[in-house]
Amino acid sequence: MGLMEAIKVNNNYAVVIDNWYTSQEYEAIFNECRFIVDYGRDPSDQHAGSAKSPNGTLLKNNRSIFIDDLFREWNKSVINSLSYKKYNEEFINQLVTIDPIYSALFDTNQHSCLVSYYEDSGYYKPHYDTAAFTLLTWVYDDPKSFTGGDLYLRPHRDKSIIEANIECISNRAVIFPSYMLHEVTQINMESQYRNQKKGRFTISQFSHLGMANKG
């Protein structure tokens, strides 16, 4: 796990962590992501975890699937088996020194994980997540075959303002309270790289307080 950077948004802090996985873990995670993408659901699928605008318009263009919808047994998924990293006591205590709100991670009692894949023209417009905390990790084939796919964090009241632009870098993780308004900028890929699983994979881990519905 690498250096942690804190970014203030709406009086709380998002935290950026580089090298979230070890090189061995990352290789296993990437192989699983490439397997999972074949089962990804279109944004209109009710099980794709897609955010919508107040008028019901879909806000994203990607394919995604919840791990639990694909693996019947928790430990059969490498991604699931490594989710303990997010709940490590030492890690949470580090987060609490940045922002006391992260102490609530000790009280979360439900976990879900969504794997998403962005190809050319993929995006996710500003949205919130229905969870207490969100941890995103980015995975892609090196060398990078796309541009875009950065994470923008915005304040609640003025969506035209960008509080933070967090560059999409492989094995980079970002954790933040799920109420933070966030978006993914559009992916652009040259034609020779398309349809080869060379786009942007995102592992979205959600921590919930109490019972919650996926998506």
N, C-alpha and C positions, 0 to 999 in steps of 0.2 A: 504494500500500500504506500502510495507516494504522498507528496506534500498536499496539505489541505488548504484551500482558499475559501474565505467567507465572503459572501456577497449580500449586502443588505437590500431587502425588498419589502416594502410595507411593514417596516419595523421588526421584521424577523429576518433570519439569515438562511440563504441557500448555501450549501457547502460543496465545493468541487474537490474530488479526490482523483488523482491520476494513478495509473497502475493498480486498479482495484483488484484484479486477479493476478496471480502469479503467472509466469509464462506457460507453465504446464496446465494450469486451470483454464487460461485463456484459450489454448488450443482445443481443449475438450469442449469448452463453451461454444466456440466458433463452429466446431463440427456439428454440435447439436442444433445450433441455429440454422445451419444449412440444411439439416434434415427437416426441421420444423417448418421451414418456409413453404415446403410442398403442401402443407396442410393449412396454410394461412387462409383466413376467411376474408371475403370482400367487406368493405366498410358497412354495407347495407345489412349484413348478416347480424341478427340480434345478439349473437354470441361473440361478436368481434370487439366488444368493449369500446364502441365508437361514441365520442361526445357529439352532441347536437346543439345547434343554436336554439333559442327560445321558440322559434317557429318550426323547429324540427329538421332543419337543414343539416346534413352531415358536415362535420368540420375537418375531416381528414381524407387523405388519399394514400392508403397503404394497405397491406395485408397483415392480419394479426390473428393470434390464437392464444387463449389461456392455456398454460401448461397443464392444468388439471383436466382440461377437456381432451388432452392428447395422451397423457400418461395416467394409467389407472392407479399405479403405485408411486407414492411420493419419491422414494429413493431411486426409481428407475431413471429419473431426469437428473442430469449433471447440474443443470441450472438450479433446480430445487434443492439438491443436496448441498450446494454452496451458498444457499440463502442465509445460512447461519452467520455469515460474515457481517450482515447488516445488524444482527442482534447481539454481537459480541459486546460484553460489558465494557471493556476498555474503549472500544470504538464509540459507544454511546456516551461514555463519560467525556471523551474528547469533544464530541458534538455539544454536550451540555456546557462546556466552558466557552463555547462560541455563542450559544443561544439556549437559555434554560428550557425553551419549548420542547427540545429534544428529549427531555427527561420522560415525556409521555411515551416514548418508544418502549420503555420498560413495561408500560401498561397495555400495549397493543396485544390483542389476543386472536387476531386472524390475519392471515397472509395470503396474498394472491399474486400471480405473476403473469404478465402478458408479454409475448414476444412479437415484435412488429418488424416488417421489412418494407423499406422505401426504395423504389426504383425511380427512373426518370420521371419528373413531374410530381413526385410524391411530396406531401406536405401535411402539416397539422396546424390548423388555424388556432388562435388563442382560445384556451379552454381551461377548465379546472378538472381535477380528478376527484372521484367519490371515495376518498380514503382519508386517513389522518396524515400519513407521510408517504411520499413517493421517492423512490430511488431509481434513477435511470442509468444504464450502462450501455455504451456504444461499442459495437463490434463490426468490423468490416475487413475485407481482403486488402492486404498490402501488396503493391503500392495503391494508394487511394485512387479509385476510378470515378469519382464524382466530386462535384462541388456543391456547396450548400449543406443543408441538414443541420445547421447550427440551432442551438436552443436560445430562444429569446424569453426573458422574464419581464413581465410588464406590471405596472401598478394597477390596482382595481379600477380606479375612476377614470383614467385616461389611457385608453388602449393605444394611442398614438405614440406614447412614450416608451422607450426601451430602457429598462433599469439595468439590464445586463445582457450581453451577447456572449454566450459560452460556446466556444468553437467545438465542433464535433471532432474528437480525437479518439482513436481506438483505445479501448481499455480505460477510458475516462468515465467516472461515475459522478452523478450530481444528486444530492439528496435535499429535499425541501418539504415544508408543510404543503400538503396537497391543495390547499386553498389558493396557492400562488398561481396567478394567471401565467400560462406558458404556451409557447408555440414552437413548431419546427419549421424552419425556412425551407423553401422548395429545393428539392434535389435536382441536379442537372447532370446527365450522363451522355457521353458521346455514344453513337449507335453501336459501335463495335463492342461496348462493354455491357450492353443491355441483355437481360434474360440469361445472365450467367451467374447470378447470385453474388454480384460484385457491388451491390448497393449497400445501404445503411441498415444494419440490424440494431434494434433497440430492445433491451431487456428492461421492462418496467416492473419493479417490485412495489407492491402496495401493502402498507401496514394499516390495519383497521382497528378501531376501538369498538368493541361490541359486534353485533351482527351487522353484516353489510352485504348488499347484492353486488355481484361482479358487474363491472362496467358502469 
